Amino acid sequence: MSSNDKLEELAHPTYWDERYVSPTEDSYEWFKNYDQIREFVEKHIPDKSSSIINLGCGNSLMSPTMHEEGYCNIANIDFSKIIIEKMSEKYPEQT
């Protein structure tokens, strides 16, 4: 499979559903974890009631950690309905 084919595959929800359907890692941070961007977030989003959108949230702990820090208006969006359901079950107080 060429690298272009692999990138193309990432654009399909079925790829992500297959990734999350079986229990794998508990969480995965594609970019950085909250501790690594905390200072940036606090500087640019000081109002913890601000609306925040987390695109491609997957099973990242970014939103749960931000919620623990007091950010209460976070919308998590992902291609995979499976991971949204799993994370909603894991963190029901955030749905």
C-alpha positions in Angstrom: 0.0 0.0 0.0 1.4 3.4 -1.0 1.6 6.3 1.4 -1.1 8.0 -0.7 -3.4 5.0 -0.3 -2.8 5.0 3.4 -3.7 8.7 3.6 -6.8 8.1 1.5 -7.9 5.4 3.9 -7.8 7.8 6.8 -10.5 9.9 5.2 -13.1 7.1 5.6 -15.2 6.5 8.8 -14.9 2.8 8.3 -11.2 2.9 8.9 -11.7 4.6 12.3 -14.6 2.4 13.3 -12.4 -0.7 12.6 -9.6 1.0 14.7 -11.8 1.5 17.7 -14.1 -1.5 17.5 -11.6 -3.8 19.3 -10.2 -2.8 22.7 -6.7 -1.4 21.9 -5.0 1.4 23.7 -6.9 3.2 26.4 -6.1 6.6 24.9 -4.0 8.0 22.2 -2.9 11.6 21.8 -2.4 12.5 18.1 -1.1 16.0 18.8 -0.2 16.8 22.4 -1.8 16.1 25.7 -3.5 18.8 27.7 -0.5 19.3 30.1 1.6 20.2 27.1 -0.8 22.9 25.9 -2.3 24.0 29.2 -0.5 27.4 29.2 -1.6 28.1 25.6 -5.2 27.2 26.4 -5.4 29.2 29.6 -3.9 32.2 27.8 -6.3 32.1 24.8 -9.4 30.6 26.4 -9.4 32.1 29.9 -13.3 31.9 30.1 -13.9 28.2 31.0 -17.5 28.5 29.8 -16.3 29.3 26.3 -17.5 26.9 23.5 -14.8 24.6 22.5 -14.8 22.1 19.6 -12.5 19.1 19.6 -12.4 17.8 16.0 -11.2 14.2 15.6 -11.3 13.6 19.3 -10.9 9.9 19.1 -10.0 8.4 22.5 -7.8 11.3 23.4 -7.9 12.4 27.1 -7.8 16.1 26.0 -11.5 16.8 26.6 -11.8 14.8 29.8 -8.8 16.5 31.2 -10.0 20.0 30.2 -13.4 19.1 31.7 -11.6 18.3 35.0 -10.0 21.7 34.8 -13.4 23.4 34.6 -14.0 23.7 30.9 -17.6 22.7 30.7 -18.7 23.5 27.1 -16.7 21.1 24.9 -18.2 19.5 21.8 -16.3 16.3 20.7 -16.6 15.3 17.0 -15.2 12.2 15.3 -15.7 10.2 12.2 -16.2 7.1 14.3 -19.6 6.7 16.0 -18.1 3.8 17.8 -15.5 5.9 19.7 -18.1 8.6 20.4 -20.3 5.9 22.1 -17.3 4.4 24.0 -16.1 7.8 25.3 -19.7 8.8 26.2 -20.0 5.6 28.2 -16.6 6.2 29.9 -17.3 9.9 30.7 -21.2 10.2 31.1 -20.9 13.4 33.0 -19.6 15.1 29.9 -22.4 14.2 27.5 
